[in-house]
Amino acid sequence: MRITAALGIFLIVLLSAHARAEVDWPPKRTKEWKTFQALIRAVDHGNLGAVRKMVRQGADVDGLKAGDDFVPMDRPLMRAARRGDLEMVKVLLKAGANPNWCCCSCVTALHEAIRNHHVEVVRRLLKAGADPRLLYDGGTSCLDLAKQAGDDEVVELISSWQPEKKPQVQRPADGGVQQGVAPDDRPRTAARS
């Protein structure tokens, strides 16, 4: 079912994009695209040294700059989480990987870590801001996924999860806004007079 849905979505996107003449398929093999593919291979092979080197050289860990409307279905963080490679997950998160990115059927790195019983990866992803409210494959909660996997420790982690609270804006006595986070989440550099 999931493969059929993914194929259907892919065809709709491809046909609608083709009708607007916006997408070249397959994507042009730009330098960014080749680097992203090399990053995926390094993650798949557990080559932490190569991943660290690519990250230091500015590799786009989410593949957003891979070029020509190329949208990767499976990103390095998801692959590392699926494998249970905690060190790889840490490196990718530190490099800016989005812990809440999901593919077309909404499968995140957190879902993969839960499904594959990787408790420490689940813990690290939650700490990095992964949102367990995102439904696996469009319908199953992370808590239900953990229960299905029979992993009591992950069930406890998900059950006790609380969303991070955004810092509240402090209002000085004069009514201005202090430096920090504005009510609309834009950074402020100076107080209003």
C-alpha positions in Angstrom: 0.0 0.0 0.0 2.8 2.4 1.0 4.7 1.8 -2.3 1.5 2.3 -4.4 0.8 5.6 -2.6 4.4 6.8 -3.0 4.4 5.9 -6.6 1.1 7.7 -7.1 2.3 10.8 -5.4 5.5 10.7 -7.4 3.7 10.4 -10.7 1.3 13.3 -9.8 4.2 15.5 -8.8 6.2 14.5 -11.9 3.3 15.0 -14.3 2.1 18.3 -12.8 5.7 19.7 -12.7 6.2 18.5 -16.3 3.1 20.3 -17.4 4.5 23.5 -15.9 8.0 22.7 -17.4 9.7 23.2 -14.0 11.5 19.9 -13.4 14.2 18.1 -15.4 14.1 14.4 -14.6 16.4 12.8 -13.8 18.0 15.7 -11.9 21.2 17.2 -13.4 24.2 15.8 -11.7 25.4 19.0 -10.2 28.3 19.1 -7.7 25.8 19.4 -4.9 23.9 16.4 -6.1 27.0 14.3 -6.3 28.1 15.4 -2.9 24.7 14.6 -1.5 24.8 11.1 -3.1 28.3 10.5 -1.6 27.0 11.6 1.8 24.2 9.1 1.6 26.6 6.3 0.6 29.0 7.2 3.5 26.1 7.1 6.0 24.9 3.8 4.6 28.4 2.3 5.0 28.8 3.8 8.5 31.8 5.8 7.4 31.8 8.4 10.1 35.1 9.9 9.1 33.9 10.5 5.5 30.7 12.1 6.8 32.6 14.4 9.2 34.9 15.4 6.3 32.0 16.2 4.0 30.2 18.1 6.7 33.4 20.2 7.4 33.5 20.9 3.6 29.9 22.2 3.7 27.9 19.2 2.5 24.2 19.9 2.5 23.0 17.3 5.0 19.3 17.6 3.9 19.9 17.7 0.2 18.1 20.9 -0.3 20.7 22.3 -2.6 21.1 19.1 -4.7 19.7 21.1 -7.6 16.9 21.2 -10.2 14.0 20.6 -7.9 15.5 17.3 -6.8 13.8 16.3 -3.5 15.5 13.3 -1.8 13.0 10.7 -0.6 15.3 9.4 2.1 17.8 11.7 3.8 21.0 10.8 5.6 19.6 11.4 9.1 16.8 9.0 8.4 19.2 6.4 7.2 21.5 6.8 10.2 18.5 6.6 12.6 17.3 3.4 10.8 20.8 1.9 11.3 20.9 3.0 14.9 24.2 4.9 14.4 24.1 7.3 17.3 27.4 9.0 16.5 26.3 9.5 12.9 23.0 10.9 14.1 24.8 13.4 16.4 27.1 14.6 13.6 24.2 15.1 11.1 22.1 16.9 13.7 25.1 19.2 14.6 25.5 19.9 10.9 21.9 21.1 10.7 19.9 18.1 9.6 16.2 18.6 10.1 14.9 16.0 12.6 11.3 16.5 11.5 11.8 16.1 7.7 9.6 13.4 6.4 9.3 11.7 3.0 6.1 11.6 0.9 4.3 9.2 3.3 5.6 11.1 6.3 8.3 8.8 7.7 10.8 10.6 9.9 14.1 9.7 11.4 12.3 9.3 14.8 9.9 6.8 13.2 12.8 4.8 11.8 14.6 4.8 15.2 11.4 3.7 17.0 10.7 0.9 14.5 14.2 -0.5 14.7 14.4 -0.3 18.6 17.2 2.3 18.8 16.5 3.8 22.2 19.5 6.1 22.4 18.8 7.4 18.9 15.2 8.1 19.8 16.4 10.0 22.9 18.9 12.1 20.9 16.3 12.9 18.2 13.8 14.0 20.8 16.5 16.2 22.4 17.2 17.7 19.0 13.5 18.7 18.5 12.1 15.7 16.7 8.3 15.9 17.1 6.6 12.6 18.1 3.2 14.2 17.2 4.0 13.6 13.5 2.1 10.5 12.4 4.0 7.6 10.9 3.0 6.9 7.4 0.1 9.3 7.8 -1.8 7.4 10.5 0.1 5.8 13.4 1.3 7.8 16.3 4.9 7.4 17.6 3.5 6.1 20.9 1.5 3.4 19.0 4.5 2.6 16.9 6.6 2.1 20.0 3.9 -0.1 21.5 3.7 -2.1 18.3 7.5 -2.6 18.5 7.2 -3.7 22.1 9.8 -1.3 23.3 8.9 -0.2 26.8 11.7 2.2 27.2 10.8 4.0 24.0 7.1 4.0 25.1 8.2 5.8 28.3 10.3 8.3 26.3 7.5 9.1 24.0 4.9 9.2 26.8 7.0 11.6 28.9 7.9 13.9 25.9 6.9 17.6 26.3 7.3 20.1 23.5 10.0 22.7 24.0 8.6 26.0 25.2 9.6 29.0 23.3 11.2 31.7 25.4 8.7 34.4 26.4 9.4 38.0 25.5 10.4 40.1 28.5 8.8 43.5 28.6 10.9 46.2 30.3 9.1 48.7 32.6 9.2 51.3 29.8 7.1 49.1 27.5 9.8 48.4 24.9 10.9 44.9 23.9 14.1 43.6 25.2 16.6 41.8 23.0 15.7 38.2 22.4 12.8 36.6 20.7 10.0 38.7 19.5 6.4 37.6 19.8 6.5 36.6 16.1 9.8 34.7 16.6 11.9 37.2 14.7 15.2 37.9 16.4 15.4 41.4 17.9 18.7 43.3 17.8 17.6 46.4 19.7 14.9 47.5 22.1 12.1 49.7 20.9 11.9 53.1 22.4 
